[in-house]
Amino acid sequence: MRMPTGPANESAFPKGVGQPAIRALATIGITDWKQTAGKSGKELLELHGFGPKSIRVLNEHLTAAGLDPIID
């Protein structure tokens, strides 16, 4: 199976987090959805390509995994 190229592997993020958001997170060194635990939503929303839908999807997965959600 061929893996995606680039700084972030899309399989490291849940379905619903789009490529622009994944690329935006990669610019600050986040390459896996679990690394967003406890991050500032305000800071993430300042990234070009990252929006409220991504926060919602990530928080659903973080909460289900027992990790800290993205904070306001």
C-alpha positions as CSV (number, residue, x, y, z in Angstrom):
1,M,0.0,0.0,0.0
2,R,1.3,3.4,-0.9
3,M,1.5,5.9,1.9
4,P,0.7,9.6,1.3
5,T,3.7,11.9,0.9
6,G,4.3,15.1,2.7
7,P,4.8,16.1,6.3
8,A,1.6,14.7,7.7
9,N,0.0,11.3,7.2
10,E,-3.7,11.6,6.7
11,S,-4.3,8.3,8.4
12,A,-3.0,9.8,11.6
13,F,-6.1,12.0,11.7
14,P,-9.8,11.0,12.0
15,K,-12.1,11.2,9.0
16,G,-13.6,14.7,8.9
17,V,-10.3,16.5,9.4
18,G,-9.6,17.9,5.9
19,Q,-6.2,18.1,4.2
20,P,-6.0,21.9,4.7
21,A,-6.3,21.4,8.4
22,I,-3.8,18.5,8.5
23,R,-1.3,20.7,6.5
24,A,-1.9,23.6,8.9
25,L,-1.2,21.4,11.9
26,A,1.9,20.1,10.3
27,T,3.3,23.6,10.1
28,I,3.4,23.7,14.0
29,G,4.7,20.2,14.3
30,I,1.5,18.3,14.9
31,T,1.5,15.1,12.9
32,D,-1.1,13.0,14.9
33,W,-4.5,13.9,16.2
34,K,-3.5,12.9,19.8
35,Q,-1.0,15.7,19.8
36,T,-3.8,18.2,19.7
37,A,-4.9,17.3,23.3
38,G,-5.0,20.3,25.5
39,K,-4.0,22.7,22.7
40,S,-5.5,26.2,22.5
41,G,-8.5,26.3,20.1
42,K,-7.8,30.0,19.6
43,E,-4.2,29.3,18.5
44,L,-5.3,26.5,16.2
45,L,-8.0,28.6,14.6
46,E,-5.4,31.2,13.6
47,L,-3.8,28.6,11.3
48,H,-4.7,29.0,7.7
49,G,-6.8,26.1,6.7
50,F,-7.9,25.0,10.2
51,G,-11.5,25.7,11.2
52,P,-14.2,25.0,13.8
53,K,-15.2,21.7,12.2
54,S,-11.7,20.3,12.8
55,I,-11.9,21.3,16.4
56,R,-15.3,19.5,16.8
57,V,-14.1,16.3,15.1
58,L,-10.8,16.3,17.0
59,N,-12.6,16.9,20.4
60,E,-15.0,14.0,19.8
61,H,-12.0,11.7,19.3
62,L,-10.0,13.2,22.1
63,T,-12.8,12.8,24.5
64,A,-13.6,9.3,23.4
65,A,-9.9,8.4,24.0
66,G,-9.9,9.9,27.5
67,L,-7.6,12.7,26.4
68,D,-7.9,16.4,27.2
69,P,-10.0,18.3,24.6
70,I,-8.8,21.3,22.7
71,I,-9.5,24.2,25.0
72,D,-11.1,27.6,24.2
